[in-house]
Structures are given as structure tokens and as C-alpha cells.
Amino acid sequence: MCCLLAGNPGFADEPAPGKPPASPATQQDQRSEALLLKVEQQISAGHFIWPQDDNALQTWQLFMKNASPADPGTRQALAAFADHMHSRAVEEQTGGRPEISKALMSFDAMARAMLDSPAPPHTDAMSSAIASTIPTAASAGNPEAAPLAAPRPPDAQQQALAAMYLARGDERLAIRDISAARKIYEYAASIGSAAAAMALAKTYDPAFLAEIGAVGVTPDQTQAVEWYRKAVALGDPNAKARLQALGAN
């Protein structure tokens, strides 16, 4: 595989006249390179998880869908990508751009987790994690529902992804964009982040919203209780006290 992150991301186009077409394996390597290059470009532009149709996470998921971690070319590209992300993260942190640095480190971690995985990634696992943490209509309507069973802990790749979402949610909360923060926290909690479930619960908690002086935001104690319970199930050490403060358990 040629040098990662060098050249035009359109290099997988038709071969020049007179040259034989690239083999399927070479074409796959070229597509992988192009997608990893696009991830870096989107991170540099600040497009970590937004906008919806142009973000690094979306491109990474496309790479995962088409990649085979056992393929030597894919492994070479991933290793080079991870090393490059780490180096750039250090540079961005030194340059005073901590948010880009965090995103780069998250993708570094996801690439290394993919290298360590003995099998190709499956989106079904993430779908199961999401389903296990989304409040059901029955439990949301019953604040005295039984505690939830602890879900399966997220793997290293999911942890890195959740950490990136959590950081973006914290950014939105800091500027009091509660609606956006809720959506982003829910993504992170869906992957298995206890901290995100806790943060999401607080955005519905009347006491917390009053504490931060949130304006124009409707509290929802039922949702707060539900997500505090999720945080307890995921292992947050402070969620139980928050539940008790709301008169729940």
C-alpha cells in the first residue's frame, strides 16, 4: 500500500490509458487510504460528528464497514493512520487546539482497537449497545421501575468513540445549548458511557438546570430518573445519590 495520507483522495479512479486496471485488492487498499485521508481532513476542519453529511465519524464508519482488519494492506494503513493521528494530536495540543487534539487521539484509539480486534468490526454490536441503554416507554412511565441490569461494557473502540461524543456534548453544555448537548450525550450513552448517561440525566434534572441557570429549557424528572438509572447500571459512582435526591432509587 502506498504512503498513507499522501496524495489526492481521488487516486482510486480509472487507470491512465495504456495501464492495466488495478487488482481488486489494490483498489480496496486505495479506497481505504482515501477514506482515512478524508477522516483526517474532516477532523482538521472541525467536522468531528457534525454536520450530518460531512463528518469524520461518518467516514470512519464507512471505512469500518468496508475494511478487513485481517488484510495486510488494511493493517498497514491502520497502523500508519494511528501513528499519524497520535503525532498530529501532540502537535495540535502544543499549538493550543485541544479539541482537535482530543478528536485525533480518539481516532488513534479507535484505529489501534481495530488493529487489536481478532475479527472484523460489526455494527450489530453497537446496535445492541444502543438498544440496551435507550429508555423504554414502559420504564419511562414508571419512576419506581426496577433497577436495570448492567449492560455489556463497551470495547476499546466504543470507549474512544464515546469519549469523543462526551467531549462534544460538554462543549455544547458549556454554552448552554442544552438541546444539542442532550442529543450528543445520548449518542455517547448509547455506546456505553456512564459519564454521558450521567450528564444526560442532569440536563433533565430540575435541580441541575436551576443550578446552571438554564433558560428556556424544560426539565423532565421522569427522564432524569431514567437516565440516572442508566448511569447507575453503567457504573457511574454519583448517579445513585442523584436518584435519591429526586426521591427515586
LUMGUTI-934244 format. One record per residue (C-alpha): residue in three letters; x negated, y negated, z. Coordinates in steps of 0.5 Angstrom, whole numbers, plus 500, padded with zeros to 3 digits. Layout:
BEGIN
ALAXYZ
...
***
This chain:
BEGIN
MET500500500
CYS497493498
CYS496488504
LEU502486508
LEU504479508
ALA500477502
GLY503475495
ASN510474493
PRO516478496
GLY519479489
PHE513484487
ALA518490486
ASP520487480
GLU520490473
PRO512492471
ALA509488466
PRO509490459
GLY505496457
LYS504498464
PRO508505466
PRO513504471
ALA511505479
SER513511482
PRO519512487
ALA514512493
THR510506490
GLN517502489
GLN519504496
ASP513501499
GLN514495495
ARG521494498
SER518495505
GLU513490504
ALA518485501
LEU523486507
LEU517485512
LEU515479509
LYS522476509
VAL522477516
GLU516473518
GLN519467513
GLN525467517
ILE522467524
SER518461521
ALA524458519
GLY527459526
HIS532464523
PHE532469528
ILE539471529
TRP542465525
PRO545463520
GLN549470519
ASP547471512
ASP540469512
ASN536471519
ALA530475521
LEU534481525
GLN539482519
THR533483514
TRP529487520
GLN536492520
LEU536493512
PHE528495513
MET530500518
LYS536503514
ASN531504508
ALA525506512
SER522512514
PRO517512520
ALA514518518
ASP512516511
PRO504514511
GLY506508507
THR511505511
ARG507507518
GLN501503515
ALA506497513
LEU509497520
ALA502497524
ALA500491520
PHE506488521
ALA506489528
ASP499486529
HIS500480525
MET506479529
HIS502479535
SER497475532
ARG502469530
ALA505470537
VAL499468540
GLU498462535
GLU505459536
GLN504460544
THR498456543
GLY501451538
GLY507449543
ARG512453540
PRO514458545
GLU521460542
ILE518462535
SER512466539
LYS518470543
ALA521472537
LEU515474534
MET513478540
SER520481540
PHE519484532
ASP512486534
ALA515490540
MET520493535
ALA515495530
ARG511499535
ALA517502538
MET519504531
LEU512507530
ASP512511536
SER519514534
PRO519521532
ALA525520528
PRO528515523
PRO532510527
HIS539511527
THR545505527
ASP549510530
ALA545510537
MET546502537
SER554503535
SER554508541
ALA551503546
ILE555497544
ALA562501545
SER559503552
THR559496554
ILE565493551
PRO571492556
THR577496554
ALA584493554
ALA586497560
SER580496564
ALA580488563
GLY587488565
ASN586492572
PRO581488576
GLU581494581
ALA578499576
ALA573504578
PRO566502577
LEU563504570
ALA559510569
ALA551508568
PRO550508560
ARG544511557
PRO538506558
PRO536502551
ASP530505548
ALA524500547
GLN526497540
GLN533496543
GLN530493549
ALA526488545
LEU532486541
ALA536485547
ALA530480550
MET531476543
TYR538475544
LEU538474551
ALA533468550
ARG537465544
GLY543466549
ASP539462554
GLU538456549
ARG545455548
LEU547455555
ALA542450557
ILE545445552
ARG552447555
ASP554451548
ILE558456552
SER562459546
ALA555460543
ALA552463549
ARG558468550
LYS557471543
ILE550472543
TYR550474551
GLU555480548
TYR550482543
ALA545483548
ALA549486553
SER552491548
ILE545493547
GLY544495554
SER541488557
ALA543488564
ALA541481565
ALA545479559
ALA551482562
MET550478568
ALA549472564
LEU555473560
ALA559474566
LYS557468569
THR560464563
TYR567466565
ASP566465573
PRO569459575
ALA564458581
PHE558458576
LEU562454571
ALA563449576
GLU556449579
ILE553447572
GLY558442571
ALA561445564
VAL566441561
GLY572444556
VAL570451558
THR576455560
PRO574460566
ASP576467566
GLN576471572
THR578478569
GLN573477564
ALA568475569
VAL569481574
GLU569486568
TRP562484565
TYR559483573
ARG561491573
LYS558492566
ALA552489569
VAL552493576
ALA552499571
LEU546497567
GLY542496574
ASP543488575
PRO541487582
ASN545481584
ALA551483580
LYS555486586
ALA554480590
ARG557476585
LEU563481584
GLN564481592
ALA564473591
LEU570474586
GLY574479591
ALA572485587
ASN568491587
***
